[in-house]
């Protein structure tokens, strides 16, 4: 599969809008498989939405080279071209002196060509200095083309393009004008998720506008010439091979409040004989299942609706009390606490409000709190995910207030967790954490969770 990587000189340079539009344009001609560098949920929801194929995440902090190539190859089946969206600047990663966690590390591991998006606002010849610096910083990263963003006019383009092509020896394949219409809708944790926004006509119109602009100002044929077969495609990861047929049903909370899942999770579950059954904590009754996974999302925006579904909340509390395993991440953790309090002044709310949640965990959730963002590393010591060392990611604006004697399943050596490096509240066979785990990197933990579901001997009916 031909593949190219689109990265940027920094966060906010416009690479997300540009990658989204390029993927949508290519999807009109061929089958496009997208990938996103980093442990991100929202950008992949857009790339999935415009291509019709689940976007996959590639992160070299949580995955080794075999894992990265295995996910790449598993997702590539049946696609004509792959498009990888980078994260932040090309060389930003988890450390200062190494490239672990960076877009550059993915480019080198897969051996794919890179297109660099430059924020060209107020610069011309200096754009060439930026590109030249990126080229020389790590010659093993093959930068083969440039897209200029925020170009103010023909003279601006002529100078910047001429300097880059003369001093850097690579083509400028696009120049996107400085237009407010190119910006996507944002909120406190980043972009508005595609599933939520797609129900709004103005949101849809904005994506169509972005796509039309990119189609006019980027040379798609030149871009396709840059795409090459990767040097190290690998074979599909063993986690996706069918094994351990356990004949399980796993309930997956998925609606407007809970959308943060990696597509690999569902493939991994099916490979291990677990059938995902999706349900809405807002609208539905709790389906019969051997265990449940409640992912992240924005429960803080739907506190009233979640509170009103008392049947769901009571059923979840009862199932957990009966020993049925639950695994909840971030937003799911918040939902399983006693309550969520939205502080006064947040989201234009004049007064504080508290809404009852499931009460599986004895803590209460407060939002907003200080922003927590970054990689985590730790050890699972007990609970339905077993004993294992893991790496993951946390990103939230909330905090959980817990009793001092609460039992935790996770102990972090990097990251904040729920409190003082403790994460993974553990009650019965239910565990809830701020840490987000990548399903392939933590495949053994997911497997242990399924074994716990299989061995619990109970099913919520």
C-alpha positions as MATLAB code, in Angstrom:
seq = 'XXXXXXXXXXXXXXXXXXXXXXXXXXXXXXXXXXXXXXXXXXXXXXXXXXXXXXXXXXXXXXXXXXXXXXXXXXXXXXXXXXXXXXXXXXXXXXXXXXXXXXXXXXXXXXXXXXXXXXXXXXXXXXXXXXXXXXXXXXXXXXXXXXXXXXXXXXXXXXXXXXXXXXXXXXXXXXXXXXXXXXXXXXXXXXXXXXXXXXXXXXXXXXXXXXXXXXXXXXXXXXXXXXXXXXXXXXXXXXXXXXXXXXXXXXXXXXXXXXXXXXXXXXXXXXXXXXXXXXXXXXXXXXXXXXXXXXXXXXXXXXXXXXXXXXXXXXXXXXXXXXXXXXXXXXXXXXXXXXXXXXXXXXXXXXXXXXXXXXXXXXXXXXXXXXXXXXXXXXXXXXXXXXXXXXXXXXXXXXXXXXXXXXXXXXXXXXXXXXXXXXXXXXXXXXXXXXXXXXXXXXXXXXXXXXXXXXXXXXXXX';
ca = [
       0.000    0.000    0.000;
       1.355    3.391   -0.962;
       1.638    5.592    2.107;
       2.599    9.128    3.003;
       2.890   11.005    6.267;
       1.695   14.572    6.792;
       3.409   16.381    9.654;
       3.893   19.976   10.708;
       6.463   22.390   12.004;
       4.431   22.889   15.202;
       1.032   22.422   16.816;
      -1.586   24.656   15.255;
       0.088   24.810   11.840;
      -3.065   23.449   10.157;
      -2.014   19.863    9.495;
      -5.236   18.379   10.935;
      -7.532   20.324    8.599;
      -5.201   19.681    5.675;
      -4.867   15.935    6.370;
      -8.621   15.639    6.845;
      -9.345   17.291    3.497;
      -6.657   15.325    1.632;
      -8.086   12.074    3.017;
     -11.603   13.087    1.951;
     -10.408   14.017   -1.557;
      -8.483   10.769   -2.014;
     -11.451    8.769   -0.706;
     -13.412    9.930   -3.761;
     -10.865    8.159   -5.978;
      -9.745    5.126   -3.967;
      -9.856    3.255   -0.669;
      -7.958    5.276    1.944;
      -6.610    3.903    5.219;
      -5.735    6.620    7.722;
      -3.504    6.571   10.773;
      -2.913    9.071   13.555;
       0.351    9.437   15.431;
      -0.146    9.544   19.192;
      -2.786    8.379   21.648;
      -5.545   10.580   20.288;
      -9.244    9.832   19.861;
     -10.724   12.935   18.268;
      -8.608   13.441   15.141;
      -9.103    9.752   14.241;
     -12.874   10.222   14.490;
     -12.663   12.811   11.680;
     -10.383   10.669    9.515;
     -12.705    7.702   10.011;
     -15.723    9.839    9.161;
     -14.423   11.072    5.810;
     -12.925    7.774    4.596;
     -15.335    5.155    5.945;
     -12.436    3.060    7.283;
     -11.471    3.036   10.992;
      -8.419    5.217   11.594;
      -5.626    3.496   13.565;
      -3.266    4.996   16.138;
       0.521    4.689   15.983;
       2.494    5.722   19.061;
       6.125    4.747   19.614;
       5.995    5.494   23.347;
       3.516    2.715   24.042;
       4.294    0.425   21.063;
       7.540   -1.113   19.877;
       8.520   -1.320   16.199;
       6.850   -4.710   15.793;
       3.625   -3.376   17.249;
       3.642   -0.299   15.029;
       4.258   -2.299   11.859;
       1.730   -4.920   12.921;
      -1.047   -2.360   13.376;
      -0.101   -0.644   10.123;
      -0.254   -3.912    8.162;
      -3.454   -5.149    9.815;
      -5.284   -1.943    8.910;
      -3.824   -1.773    5.383;
      -5.696   -4.823    4.090;
      -7.850   -3.851    1.117;
      -6.736   -0.198    0.992;
      -5.132    1.562   -1.957;
      -3.277    4.270   -0.058;
      -2.377    5.102    3.511;
      -2.360    8.611    4.988;
      -0.688    9.185    8.352;
      -1.398   12.380   10.299;
       1.413   13.445   12.609;
       1.165   14.856   16.105;
       2.374   18.336   17.110;
       5.671   19.244   15.429;
       7.537   16.573   13.466;
      10.163   16.032   16.153;
       8.095   16.535   19.320;
       8.008   13.415   21.469;
       8.158   12.143   25.024;
      11.754   13.209   25.672;
      14.227   15.930   24.745;
      17.179   13.971   23.378;
      15.366   11.042   21.763;
      12.500   10.748   19.292;
      10.330    8.232   21.165;
       6.673    9.215   20.837;
       7.344   11.538   17.917;
       6.023   11.639   14.388;
       9.620   11.330   13.159;
       9.961    7.962   14.877;
       6.910    6.652   12.994;
       8.271    7.939    9.671;
      11.523    6.060   10.251;
       9.972    2.865   11.626;
       7.680    2.482    8.624;
      10.058    4.059    6.116;
       7.471    6.411    4.619;
       7.893    9.745    2.872;
       6.893   12.891    4.743;
       5.139   16.078    3.657;
       5.842   19.023    5.954;
       3.123   21.607    6.643;
       4.625   25.023    7.437;
       2.764   27.892    9.050;
       3.984   30.537    6.599;
       2.224   33.488    8.182;
       4.485   36.576    7.930;
       7.524   34.650    6.633;
       8.931   34.032    3.145;
      12.646   33.237    2.891;
      12.621   32.136    6.530;
      10.270   29.314    5.497;
      13.201   27.806    3.606;
      15.364   28.033    6.721;
      12.708   26.147    8.678;
      12.433   23.403    6.067;
      16.220   23.145    5.727;
      16.535   22.846    9.488;
      13.951   20.070    9.600;
      15.758   18.246    6.790;
      19.173   18.377    8.445;
      17.981   17.686   11.992;
      17.438   14.001   11.147;
      18.373   13.008    7.576;
      16.743    9.603    8.098;
      13.348   11.318    7.983;
      12.564   11.619    4.276;
      10.881   15.021    3.807;
       9.808   15.025    0.160;
       7.383   17.943   -0.125;
       6.039   21.053    1.588;
       2.576   22.543    2.027;
       2.479   26.214    3.018;
      -0.420   27.308    5.209;
      -1.712   30.828    5.961;
      -0.404   32.297    2.709;
      -1.546   35.902    2.239;
      -1.320   36.212   -1.535;
       0.512   35.559   -4.803;
       3.638   37.559   -3.942;
       3.915   35.856   -0.558;
       3.648   32.449   -2.223;
       6.151   33.308   -4.931;
       8.838   34.285   -2.426;
       8.335   31.428    0.025;
       7.968   28.782   -2.692;
      10.986   30.026   -4.607;
      13.184   30.027   -1.502;
      12.154   26.533   -0.397;
      12.564   24.921   -3.806;
      15.937   26.640   -4.359;
      17.552   26.077   -0.959;
      15.881   22.792    0.057;
      15.540   20.960   -3.256;
      11.994   19.717   -2.667;
       8.700   20.904   -4.189;
       6.035   23.055   -2.604;
       2.928   21.082   -3.579;
       0.370   23.392   -2.022;
      -0.252   26.849   -0.603;
      -3.375   27.289    1.510;
      -4.681   30.853    1.990;
      -5.145   32.405    5.392;
      -8.875   31.776    5.927;
     -10.842   31.485    9.185;
     -13.051   28.918    7.423;
     -10.147   26.451    7.632;
     -10.481   26.128   11.412;
     -12.408   23.216   12.948;
     -14.757   23.501   15.938;
     -12.986   23.334   19.315;
     -13.819   22.771   22.987;
     -11.961   22.266   26.284;
     -10.237   18.974   25.352;
      -9.653   19.836   21.693;
     -11.780   19.339   18.591;
     -15.467   18.528   18.864;
     -15.718   14.749   18.168;
     -16.847   13.953   14.637;
     -19.827   11.838   15.732;
     -21.252   14.725   17.719;
     -20.476   17.446   15.207;
     -21.713   15.509   12.183;
     -25.284   15.939   13.395;
     -24.972   19.722   12.912;
     -25.333   21.181    9.403;
     -22.902   24.045   10.090;
     -20.265   21.528   11.168;
     -20.762   19.523    7.973;
     -20.593   22.679    5.857;
     -17.277   23.629    7.488;
     -15.707   20.290    6.547;
     -16.992   20.612    2.978;
     -15.538   24.125    2.779;
     -12.149   22.952    4.036;
     -12.143   20.123    1.509;
     -13.000   22.444   -1.383;
     -10.221   24.865   -0.399;
      -7.624   22.104   -0.178;
      -8.722   20.617   -3.497;
      -8.171   24.024   -5.113;
      -4.843   24.916   -3.540;
      -2.985   21.581   -3.193;
      -1.652   19.537   -6.114;
      -3.123   16.105   -5.306;
      -1.361   14.423   -8.227;
       1.997   15.719   -6.980;
       1.098   14.453   -3.528;
       0.343   10.985   -4.916;
       3.765   10.871   -6.562;
       5.357   11.360   -3.158;
       3.501    8.382   -1.691;
       5.586    5.212   -1.901;
       5.451    1.672   -0.613;
       6.804    1.697    2.956;
      10.214    0.151    3.478;
       9.142   -1.917    6.475;
       5.467   -2.858    6.128;
       5.637   -5.887    8.438;
       2.842   -8.409    9.005;
      -0.420   -8.063   10.965;
       0.135   -8.049   14.711;
      -0.424  -11.383   16.539;
      -2.998   -9.687   18.783;
      -5.391   -9.731   15.821;
      -4.986  -13.464   15.150;
      -8.015  -15.522   16.270;
      -7.267  -17.387   19.504;
      -8.682  -18.190   22.944;
     -12.269  -18.626   21.773;
     -14.245  -17.837   24.952;
     -17.690  -17.069   23.498;
     -18.218  -13.871   25.484;
     -20.458  -10.841   25.138;
     -18.838   -7.556   26.161;
     -21.009   -4.462   26.526;
     -19.406   -1.306   25.110;
     -20.791    2.076   26.203;
     -20.998    4.175   23.065;
     -23.087    7.278   22.516;
     -22.654   11.048   22.453;
     -21.141   10.991   25.969;
     -18.706    8.085   25.423;
     -16.827    7.947   22.121;
     -13.148    7.541   23.009;
     -12.124    4.095   21.781;
      -9.260    2.841   19.648;
     -10.529    0.864   16.662;
      -8.019   -1.890   17.432;
      -9.946   -2.717   20.612;
     -12.922   -4.139   18.736;
     -10.729   -6.255   16.447;
      -8.813   -7.566   19.444;
     -12.022   -8.477   21.290;
     -13.393  -10.385   18.323;
     -10.083  -12.188   17.828;
     -10.400  -13.519   21.372;
     -13.979  -14.676   20.980;
     -15.663  -11.668   22.585;
     -18.618  -10.128   20.763;
     -18.916   -6.340   21.354;
     -22.477   -5.184   22.017;
     -22.849   -1.401   21.942;
     -25.238    0.458   24.228;
     -26.037    4.021   25.233;
     -25.852    4.969   28.927;
     -28.048    7.938   28.036;
     -30.800    6.267   26.005;
     -30.808    2.495   26.608;
     -31.205   -0.242   29.156;
     -28.071   -2.154   30.168;
     -27.734   -5.123   27.780;
     -26.973   -8.648   28.941;
     -23.198   -9.209   28.916;
     -20.350  -11.036   30.609;
     -18.477   -7.782   31.232;
     -18.517   -4.121   30.297;
     -16.102   -1.477   28.987;
     -16.932    2.201   29.421;
     -14.474    4.389   27.528;
     -13.683    8.058   27.729;
     -15.634   10.953   26.304;
     -17.550   13.956   27.567;
     -19.932   12.810   30.327;
     -19.532   16.272   31.888;
     -21.533   17.723   28.976;
     -24.386   15.230   29.433;
     -24.721   15.045   33.212;
     -28.459   15.746   33.216;
     -29.234   13.083   30.609;
     -26.992   10.508   32.292;
     -28.615   11.215   35.660;
     -32.116   10.880   34.235;
     -31.496    7.299   33.078;
     -31.824    5.882   36.588;
     -32.521    2.386   35.274;
     -29.126    2.303   33.589;
     -27.302    3.693   36.611;
     -28.944    1.225   38.988;
     -28.327   -1.700   36.655;
     -24.618   -0.845   36.361;
     -24.288   -0.521   40.136;
     -26.058   -3.840   40.633;
     -23.986   -5.653   38.029;
     -20.756   -4.431   39.595;
     -21.926   -5.428   43.067;
     -22.661   -8.912   41.710;
     -19.052   -9.240   40.547;
     -19.487   -8.683   36.816;
     -16.246   -7.076   35.562;
     -16.193   -3.432   34.465;
     -13.281   -1.568   32.918;
     -13.728    2.217   32.742;
     -11.340    4.879   31.404;
     -11.436    8.603   32.216;
     -14.977    9.638   31.227;
     -16.131    6.134   32.122;
     -14.407    6.482   35.493;
     -16.253    9.765   36.087;
     -19.582    8.124   35.238;
     -18.992    5.300   37.722;
     -18.329    7.660   40.651;
     -21.118    8.805   42.958;
     -21.654   12.155   41.254;
     -20.261   14.771   38.887;
     -20.188   18.387   40.054;
     -19.887   21.079   37.392;
     -18.409   24.159   39.050;
     -19.946   27.595   38.642;
     -18.690   29.538   35.644;
     -17.755   26.486   33.607;
     -19.224   26.197   30.094;
     -21.159   29.462   30.748;
     -22.893   27.843   33.719;
     -23.709   30.513   36.298;
     -24.089   28.245   39.334;
     -22.568   24.981   40.481;
     -24.604   21.826   39.840;
     -24.231   18.236   41.046;
     -25.663   15.218   39.251;
     -25.894   11.667   40.558;
     -23.996    8.984   38.644;
     -23.662    5.207   39.091;
     -21.988    5.017   42.499;
     -19.845    1.991   41.660;
     -16.849    3.900   43.020;
     -17.156    5.867   46.279;
     -15.506    9.060   44.999;
     -17.050   12.219   43.580;
     -15.971   14.015   40.402;
     -15.300   17.753   40.156;
     -14.891   19.647   36.895;
     -13.090   21.758   35.903;
      -9.820   21.182   37.662;
      -6.243   21.696   36.511;
      -5.467   20.254   33.084;
      -3.586   16.953   33.188;
      -1.959   15.865   29.927;
       0.830   13.420   29.160;
       2.101    9.886   29.022;
       1.770    7.534   31.969;
       3.771    4.480   32.919;
       3.065    2.076   35.718;
       2.144   -1.342   36.963;
      -1.178   -3.066   37.376;
      -1.027   -4.853   40.727;
      -4.498   -6.347   41.115;
      -8.005   -6.407   39.712;
      -9.620   -7.680   36.511;
      -6.705   -6.537   34.299;
      -4.224   -8.649   36.264;
      -0.583   -7.956   37.025;
       1.300   -6.207   34.236;
       3.564   -3.293   33.396;
       1.936   -0.764   31.074;
       2.327    2.544   29.281;
      -0.531    4.820   28.338;
      -1.807    8.386   28.294;
      -3.941   10.722   30.426;
      -5.792   13.901   29.414;
      -8.522   15.458   31.529;
      -9.803   18.576   33.274;
     -11.503   16.818   36.164;
     -10.465   15.403   39.530;
     -11.800   12.564   41.673;
     -12.098   13.083   45.431;
     -11.638    9.718   47.142;
     -11.481    8.331   50.673;
      -7.909    7.898   51.903;
      -8.311    4.137   52.360;
      -9.484    3.413   48.803;
      -7.849    0.441   47.049;
      -6.126    1.115   43.722;
      -5.156   -1.390   41.034;
      -2.482    0.770   39.337;
       0.668    2.372   40.673;
       2.239    4.944   38.333;
       5.923    5.728   37.983;
       5.088    8.461   35.462;
       1.914   10.539   35.425;
      -0.549   11.797   38.034;
      -3.391    9.286   37.974;
      -6.239    9.826   40.414;
      -4.117   10.852   43.365;
      -0.384   10.847   44.115;
       0.485    8.324   41.414;
      -2.349    5.965   42.317;
      -4.768    5.083   39.535;
      -7.306    2.385   38.784;
      -9.912    2.557   41.551;
     -10.757   -1.057   42.405;
     -14.135   -2.174   43.738;
     -15.236   -5.809   43.367;
     -14.275   -6.715   39.752;
     -14.620   -3.103   38.588;
     -11.627   -0.898   37.826;
     -11.664    2.727   36.673;
      -8.639    4.817   35.721;
      -7.623    8.124   34.218;
      -4.991    6.206   32.234;
      -5.954    5.349   28.671;
      -4.413    2.075   27.494;
      -3.684    1.220   23.886;
      -5.341   -2.183   23.271;
      -2.450   -3.664   21.284;
       0.253   -2.404   23.640;
      -1.823   -3.746   26.556;
      -3.251   -6.797   24.782;
      -2.310   -9.095   27.665;
      -4.234   -6.882   30.110;
      -7.294   -6.920   27.848;
      -6.924  -10.693   27.593;
      -6.822  -10.993   31.392;
      -9.946   -8.845   31.629;
     -11.749  -11.197   29.231;
     -10.596  -14.211   31.241;
     -12.026  -12.520   34.333;
     -15.319  -12.033   32.474;
     -15.272  -15.686   31.406;
     -14.424  -16.918   34.881;
     -16.820  -14.733   36.865;
     -19.628  -17.171   36.116;
     -22.251  -14.420   36.060;
     -23.926  -12.368   33.361;
     -26.086   -9.292   33.689;
     -29.558  -10.142   32.352;
];
